[in-house]
Amino acid sequence: MSRETVLVVGSSGNIGVSVIIGALRSNLDVLAVVRGKESEEKVLHNLTYDKSLPVDRITFTYADVLSDSGVQGVVDEVKAGKLPAFHHVYSAVGAYEPKTPIYTVDTASLRRIMTTGFEAAFFAYRATMPYLLAQGAKTSTWTLVTGGAGESGVGGATATSQGALFSLANVACHENEDTNVRFNEVYLHYRVDYDLVCDESPMSPPQMGYGKRMRASEFAGVYEKILADENVRAARVSVYGFEDLAEFKWRKKLPPRRF
């Protein structure tokens, strides 16, 4: 029986690498979307902390995920048989740009932040969801990571893009409540970093406002649990710290329907 594949959008970031770890440990193959060869090498380098990981099960493809046609081009290549079919999607695109106060943010910066923090996820959803629905696999999942800045108000302009992501997750949960795709949001309110970076510098920089960093390999367990539990659907999985790795916390995103 062939293994299923997860398409990872934003593969070279700390969350993207964590997702790849979780997918490989869940016996999934990975179709990793990266910007180019340098990003591919970055992913592979940050997986060297564990020599047992089957990195040969990763297929890399190059695309600009900030473009409205980037992920769509990947899907088109999958349909054409040039890339492996996928059954799961994880969107982990983002950048921390704490420009504050936000009344000092110029329009070009705001648009760049919104493109990275929100539009990339929307483009990925728009490109991949029709494919997953058409495939009809009952085990399909679509996972979106969001951040605590949007609710705590820290992070300046970055926080504003998180608000849009929360709404995207709500709409996607509603749209797929009765489809073959389990859509879920992972709400992360803690610093995650590459294992190699954590080994080199166990404490986060003071300006980040956090204490210890969570390893990508530790955070990977959250994705493993989402994949394994079919009851986690249209839900928010919350991670505020290490205690949430041991106790898997999730709740339904939407209230009971009243219409």
N, C-alpha and C positions, 0 to 999 in steps of 0.2 A: 504494500500500500504506500503510495507516494505521500510525502510530507506536504503540509500546507505551507504557504509563504506569507510573510507579513511585509507590506510595503512601508518603509520608514521614510517619512518626509522630515528633513532636518537631521540627517543621520550623524553628522560629524560633531554636533554639540554634545554637551554633557548628558542631557536627557536622551538624545538620540542614541548615544553609545549604550546607555542604560537599557533602552528598549531592545537594542540588538542583543545584549547579554540575556535579557529575559526571554526573548524569542528563541535563541539558541538553546537555552536551558529548558525550554518548553518543547523541544524537538521540532521547532519550526525552521524553515529556511528563511532567508532574509533577502529582500530586494531593496538595497540601500540607495537612496537618491542623494547624490553629493554634487557639489559645484564642479569639481575637477579632480585631477590626479592628486594634487596636494591634500585635498580633503579626504580622499580615499586613504591615503597613507596615514593621515591623522587618526582616522577610525581604527585602522589596523594597529597602529602604535599603541593606542589607548586600550586595546584588547590584549596586549601582551602581558598584562599583569597575571593572566590565567592561561597558561600554556595548554590547558585541556580543552579550551573552547574550540569548537569545530569551525574555524573561520573560513574553511573551504566551502561552507554552505552559504556564504554571502556572495550575492551577485551585485556588483556596483554598476550604476548607470549615472550619467552626467546630465544635469538639468539645472536651470535657474528657477528655484521654487518660488522666488519673488515675482516671477513673470506670470501673467494670467494664462500663458500657454505652456509653462514649464512642466508641470505634472501631467497636464493633458497630453503632452508629447510622449511621456513615459507610458501612459495608458494606451495610446495609439500603437506604440511599439509592442506592448503586451498583446494587444489584439491581433497584430500582424505576425505574432509568433517569434518576434526577435528577442523578447525578454520573457522570463517565466511568468506564468499566471500567478495572481495573488488572491488571497482570501481574507486578509486582514489589513487594516491601515492604521498607522499611528502618526499623528501630526505633532511634531516637537520643534517647530520653528520659533525662534524668538531671540531677542537681544535685550540686554539691560542697559537702557540709556536714561539715567535718573535726572533728566533735565527739569529743574525746578528753581523758582516758581514757574508754573506753566504759562504765566502771562509773558514770560520772556522767550518762549519757544517760537522760533520763526516757522513760517508755513512749510518750507522745504523739509525741515527737521520733523515736523509733525507728520507730514505725509510719509516720510521714510519710516518713522516709527510705526505708523498704522499699517504700512505695507508689510513690514516684518512681523509685527505683533498680531495682526488680525487678517489681512488680506491673504497672506500665504496659506493660512489654514482654510479660509473660504475657498480659495482656488483649488486646494487639494480635495476638499469635500465635493466641490462641483465636478471635478474631473473623475473622481474614483467611485462615488456612490452609485451612479448609474451602472457602472461596470459590475459592482458587487451585487446589486439588485438583479441584474440580468443573469449573473452566474447562478444565483439562487442557492448558494451553499448555506445550509442551516447553521453552520458553525461560525459564520463571518462576524467580525467585530470591527468597529471603527472607534478609535480612542483619541481623545484630544487632551493635551495637558494645558492647564491654565495656572495662573500664579496668584499668590496672596496679595500682591501689590494693588490689585484692582479693588479689593475690599478694605485693606488697611489704609489706603491713600498714600502710602510711601512709594517712592520710585518716580515721582513726577509724571512726565509724559508717558512713560512706559505703562503706568497704572491705567491710563485712559484706554489703551488698547486692550487691556485685560477685561475691561467692562464689556467691550464688544464681543470678546471671546465667550464670556459667560452667556450672553444672549444667543450666540451661535450654537452653543451647546444645548441651550433650552430648546431652540427650534429643531435642531437635529434629533434630540431625544423624542420630541413630539412627532416628528415626521416618520421616525423609524420604530415607533413603539410596537407596531404590528407587522414589521417587515422581517426578512431573514437576517438583518444586520443588527447586532447588539451595539448600540452607540453608547459610549460612556465618557464622562469627563473625569480627569484626574486633577484634583485641586491641590497644588503643591505649595506649601508655605514654609519651605525650608531649603537651605542651600545644598544642592547636589553637585558633586564634581567628579572628574575622572579619578579612578583608583590610583593611578600613578601620581597625580597631583596631590592627592590626599597623603600619599606616602612621603612625598617630598616636603609638604607643608601641612601638617595636621590641623592647624588653626586657620580659619578664614581671615582675610584682611579685615581690620577693624571697621573700615567704612561700609562693609556689607551688613553690619548690624547683627551678625549671627555668631554663635560659638563654633562648635565643631561642625565640620562638613559631613554630609552623608555621602558615602561612596556610591558611585554609579552601580556597582554590583549589588549593593544593599537595596537601593531603590528599585532595582530590576525585579525584586520579589513582588512588588505591587502589580506589575504587568502580568507576571506569572499567575497570580491569583485571579486577576480579571479574566484571563484566558481560560482558566480551569473551572470557573464558577459560572454556569449558564444563568444563574439567577441574577447576576449583576447586569442589569439592563436599564437603559434610560436613567442612569444613576450618576451621582457625584461620589467619587472615592476621594477621601480627604487624607492628606499627609501633612501633619504639623510638626512631626519629629520622629525620633526613633521608636517611640511607643506605638506609632501607627504602622510600623513594619511588623510588629508582633501581633497587634490586634487590628485586623483588616476592617476598616471603617468605611461604610458606604450607605447612602440613602437615595431614595428615588428623587430625581431632579424636579419632577413636576407634581403639582397637587392633583387630587382626584378631579377628573373631568366634570365640569358643571354645565356643559353645553353639548 
